[in-house]
Amino acid sequence: MANQSKREQLINQLENKFNDIGQDLDTHLEGILYSEPMTYWDYIQTDALLNLQTKRTTLPDEMVFIMYHQVNELLFKMILWEIEQVAHHKELTATFFTSRLMRISRYFDMLTSSFAIMQDGMEVEQYLKFRNTLTPASGFQSAQYRKIEFASTDLINLIDARFRETIDRDTPYEHALDHLYWQAAGKDFKTGKKSYLLEAFEGKYKNEFIAFTQEYNTINLYAKFKELPIEVQEDETLIKAMRHYDYTVNITWVMAHYKAANHYISGGTAKGEKIEATGGSDWKKYMHPKYQRRIFFPTLWSEQELKDWGTNV
């Protein structure tokens, strides 16, 4: 009787669910009758996932390089998924905000620790050979990472430090995007000439970036925080989570990336000669936090902490 009662309850709930969307329950039940059982490999799409790796050379460690970056992109997607939940939350609480920030920080902790896979798990000699086949592609061209930045803070905090005083909320998005900190990796600001690396990146994503920054203009993480009631903004656990996220992304993860890149790009040859990144970017100028001082939540740091940002790492 108990099982029968539970079954009837489920049927009623299903009927209500499908009625709400104008669907016939019997039709969907008949569909279940002929459907095949779910399997792990179908649900995860294992075969498709494992066929996304295409080597361009005969060097075995190139496969490590490809898969590592694909894992990074999957983690970036997880991060954007968490940010979206906060950005579109209608009744945001300190507890919900904090929990999502800590999830994101843990994903970045994974990204940070994973650089050991690259630094200790890929031969420098092999990288210096297959890297030429990758030119002019560059990790600089990760659109998802740029979206993580756009969704985390006000656009002004991502503007090249040299131009922040000339940009405000009335500045057209296209003009603002043309002065983002990472433009330093692909533009000669004396001549205004852009590298192929930057031109290709913008050709693919510029319109998408403009639409994305417009969407997140008032719902990025920093904007959502500033909209909260004062008593919620002063929640110590939330403040700690926000500072942790800010430091984790803009100092800890960035410096781990910087050191891994330096290991291969600057110290990878027998003579220690310096070589450019695959896309030809001046990667040190845009990557190291002391140059661009990327800070998502500037009001949550003291004047001295802001002054010392990225100098003691």
N, C-alpha and C positions, 0 to 999 in steps of 0.2 A: 504493500500500500504506500509505503514511504517513497519507494522508487517511482511508483505510478504518479504520485502527487508531484514529485520533482520534475518528471517528464512533462506533465501537463503544464507546470509552471514555465518550463523552458519553451514549450510550444506557444504558450500565450505571449511570452516575451518576444519570441521570433515573429509572431504574427503582428504584434504591435510595431516592431522594428520595420518590417517590410511594408506595413500599411502606411507608416509615416513617410515613406518615399514612393508610394504609389505602386508597390510591387506585390505580386501574388506569391504567398508563402509556398503553396503547393508546387509551383514552377521551380522554385529554388531547392525545395526538398528533392524533387525529381532529379535535378542537376547533381545533387550530392550522391544520389543512388548510382549514377554512372561515372562519377569521378574516380580517379586513381588515388591511392593512398599517398600522402606526402612523404618524400624522402629527403634526407639531409642534403644530398648533392643537387637536387632540384631546387630546394628552398634557398640554398646559399649560392646557387649557380656556379658550382665548383669548376665544371669543365670550361665555362666561359672565362672565369677568373684566371684559371691557370693557362689559358691560351692567349693572354694579353701581353706576354713577354716576347719581344722580337729583338734578338741580337743583331747588331749591324757589323760585328767583327768576329774573328775567330778566337778572341781572347775570353777565357772562361769567367774571369772576374767582372766582365761587363754585365753578366746576368745578375750578380750581386747588386751592382749599381742600379740596374733597372728596377728590380723588385723592391729594393730599399726605397726608392723614390715613389713607387706605386703605393707602398705601405704608408708613406708620408701623406700622400694625397687622400687615402682612405681616412686617415686620422683627421686631416683638415676637414673632410666632409662631416665627420662626427662632431667636430668643434662647431662648425657652422650650424649643425642641427640643434646643438644645445643653445647657442646664442639666439637662434630664431625663436626658441621657446620663451626666452626672457623678453625678447623684443616685442613679441605679439601677445604677451600675457596681459590680461585685462585688469586683474586685481593682484598686482605683484606684491609679494611679502618679502621680508628680509630672509626668512627661512628658505623660500623657493629660490630667490636670487643667489644666496650663498651656496646652496647645494649645486646649482648649475655652474657657478664659477669654479667650484672645487672639482667638478667633473672635468671641466675644460683644462684646468691646471694639471690634473692627472694625465690628460692626454698629452699635454706639452712636456710633462715629466718623462713620459715614454719617448717622445721625440728627442728630448735632450739626451737621455741615457743611450738611445739607439745610435748615436754618432760613433760609439765604440765599434759598432758593426762595420762602419765605413773605415774608421781610422786603423783598426786592428784586424779587420777581416777582408781587406782588399789590398792587393799588392800595388805599391806606388808605381812600380815599373809598368805594370799592365795598364793602370789608369792613364799614365802619361802617353801610352800608345793609343788606346781606344778613344781618349778624349778628343783627339783630332777629328775622328769620325763624327763626333757629336756637334762640332762647330757648325753654325753659330747658336745652337740651342743652349739654354742656360736655366738653372733652377730659379733664377730671377723671374722667369716667365710663369711662375705658379699663380694662376688667377685666383685659386681658392685662398691662398695665403693673403693676397691683397684684399680679398673680400672679408677675411677675418679681421684685418686692420680696420677697414671701413665700418664694419659692424660693431667694433669695440669702442670707438671714440669719435669725437667731433672731428670733422675733416681738417680743421685748422691744426690739430695736433700731429697731423701726418705731412704737413707742408714742410718743404725744405726750410731749415732754420734761417737761411739767408733771406727768405721771402715772406716770412710769416706776418710781418708788420704791414705788408701790402695786400694781404688777403683778408676778407671779412665775409659775413653771411650774405652780402649782396653781390659777391663775386660770382660770375657764371661758373657752373660746375666744370665746364670744359677748360676754362682758364685755370681753375684751382687744380684740376688733375694734371695739368701741364707743369705744375710747380710742386708736385709731391716729392718727398725726400728721395724715393728710389729713382727719380729721373736722373739723379746725379750719377747713376751707374751707366746711363746710356745717352747722355747729352753733354755737349760742350756748351756751357752756359755763356761763354764769351762770344761764340758765333751762333749759338742756337741750333746747331746742327745735331740731329739725332742719329744714333748708330742704327744699323740694320736690326740689332737685337731689340731695341726699343720700338722701332717702326713696325716690325712684325708683331710684337706684343700688342701694341695699340691698334693695329689693323684688325687683329682678332677680337680684342676685348674692350676697346674704348667705349663703344656705345653701351655695352653691357655694364661696364663700370659706372658710367654716368647714371644709368637707370638704378643701379644698386645703391649708389651714394645718395640719390634722391630719396629712395625708399627708407634708408636708414638714417637720414638726416636728423630726425626727431625721435627715433626709436633705437639708436645704438646703445650699447651698455652704459656709457657715461651719461647719455641723455636720459635714459630710464632712471638711473640713480638720482640725478638732479631733480627729477619730477616727484620723487618719493617724499612723503611727509618728513619734516625735520627729525622727528624722533626715530624714524626708520633709517634715515641717512646717518644718524649717530650710533646705530647699532654696531657695537664693537666687533662682533663676529663677521658682519657683512663688510666692514671696513678692512678687516684683516684679510678676508677672502679677495677683495678687490686689489689690495696692495700686493698680495701674493701673486695674483694673476698678472698684474702689470709687470712686476719684477721678473716673473717666470718667463713671460713672452719676450720682453724687451731687453732683458739682461741675460738671464740664465740660458735660455734656448738660443738666443742670437749669438752669444759668445761661444757656446758649444759648436754651433754651425761655423762661426768665424774660425775657431781653432782647427776644426776638421778641414776647412777649405785651405787654411794656411799650411797645414801639414802636407797637402798635395800640391798646392799651387806655388807656394814660396819655398818650401823646403824639400820638394820631391825629387830633385836631381842630385847627382853625385856631388856637384860643386855648389849646391844650394842656390843656383841661379833662379831669379824670379821670372815667372811666366804669367801671362794674362789668364783670366777665367775664359771658359769656352766661348762665351758670348762676346768677349773683348771688353767686359765691364770693368770699371774702376771699383771693384767689389769692396775694398776696404773703406772707401769714402761713404758708401751708403749702408754698409753692414754694421760697422762698429758703433755702438750706442753713444760714445763720447762725441762723435761728429754730428749726428743728426738729432740726438736727444729725443728719441721717440718715447713718449710717456702718455699712456692712455687716460690716466685719471690724475692730472697735475694737482688738483686741489687737495688730494689725499696725502700729499708729501710735503715735508717741511721745506723751507727756503734753502736750508743747507743740503738736504737730500737732493733737491732739484739741481742745485749747483754742482754737486759731486756725481751726478748721474753718469754712470759708465766709465768713471775715471779710476776706480779701484778694482778693476777686474782683469 
